[in-house]
Each structure stands twice: as structure tokens, then as C-alpha cells.
Amino acid sequence: MSLDTIEQLVEKNGKATGSLIGIDGNAMNVMGYVSRQLRRAGWPREDINQVTAHMMSGDYNNVIVTGVAVLEEDEEEEY
């Protein structure tokens, strides 16, 4: 699976609201956070599973890049 696939999923479902700023940097925590945000945004389980599989298919940098690709910061949220 490539980042192009992730971009297609974002085109289909839209980005979820959220930011990795302030999230515990453990890869499993990041994946869990991203999955929760995608569920809250109404993404289908199958698409969330594809994102999670992509996050697990590479190194830590891949986890972060994928998370950033599917999330969009809430402009009103303060950190």
C-alpha cells in the first residue's frame, strides 16, 4: 500500500479533525489516536483498517507521515 492509497481514502472520506501535537509519541498510541479520530469522523471500518495497515507497514516515520496525511488540525483548538 502506498501513500497514494491513503490520499485516495482522504479524497473519499475527508480528513479527520485532530493533531499529533501533544500526543504520546509511542507508535501504538499514535495509531490508536488516529483510528479514534477517523471513527469520530465517520470513516468506514474497512478504510480505517487500511490506514492502520499502512501505518504498520513501515518505520516510525511512516506512522507519523500517515497520521499527518489523514488528520487536519482544528483551528479553534489550542495546544
C-alpha positions in Angstrom: 0.0 0.0 0.0 1.3 3.4 -0.8 0.7 7.0 0.3 -1.3 7.4 -2.9 -3.8 4.9 -1.5 -4.0 7.0 1.7 -4.6 10.1 -0.4 -7.5 8.3 -2.2 -9.0 7.4 1.1 -8.8 11.0 2.2 -10.4 12.1 -1.0 -13.2 9.6 -0.4 -13.8 10.3 3.3 -12.3 13.7 4.0 -9.7 14.4 6.7 -10.5 13.8 10.3 -10.1 16.6 12.9 -7.0 16.1 15.1 -3.4 16.8 15.6 -0.4 14.7 16.7 0.9 17.7 18.8 0.8 16.7 22.4 0.0 13.0 21.7 2.3 10.5 23.4 4.8 9.7 20.7 4.6 5.9 21.1 3.8 4.4 17.7 0.9 2.4 19.1 -0.6 5.4 20.8 -0.3 7.4 17.6 -2.1 4.7 15.7 -4.8 4.4 18.3 -5.4 8.1 18.3 -5.6 8.3 14.5 -8.0 5.4 14.4 -10.3 7.0 17.0 -10.3 10.3 15.2 -11.1 8.6 11.9 -14.0 6.7 13.6 -15.3 10.0 15.0 -15.1 11.5 11.5 -17.4 8.7 10.2 -14.8 6.7 8.2 -15.8 3.1 7.4 -14.1 0.4 9.4 -12.5 -1.0 6.2 -10.9 2.3 5.3 -9.6 2.8 8.9 -8.1 -0.7 8.8 -6.3 0.2 5.5 -4.8 3.3 7.2 -3.7 1.3 10.2 -2.2 -1.4 8.0 -0.3 1.3 6.1 1.0 2.8 9.4 2.3 -0.7 10.5 3.9 -1.4 7.1 6.9 0.8 7.7 9.0 2.5 10.3 8.1 5.2 12.9 8.4 7.9 10.3 5.8 6.2 8.2 3.4 6.1 11.2 3.8 9.9 11.7 3.6 10.7 7.9 0.4 8.6 7.5 -1.1 10.2 10.6 -0.5 13.7 9.4 -1.9 12.8 6.0 -5.3 11.9 7.4 -5.7 14.5 10.1 -6.5 18.2 9.9 -6.0 20.5 12.8 -9.0 22.2 14.4 -8.2 25.9 14.0 -10.1 26.7 17.3 -8.2 24.2 19.4 -5.3 25.5 21.5 -2.2 23.5 22.5 
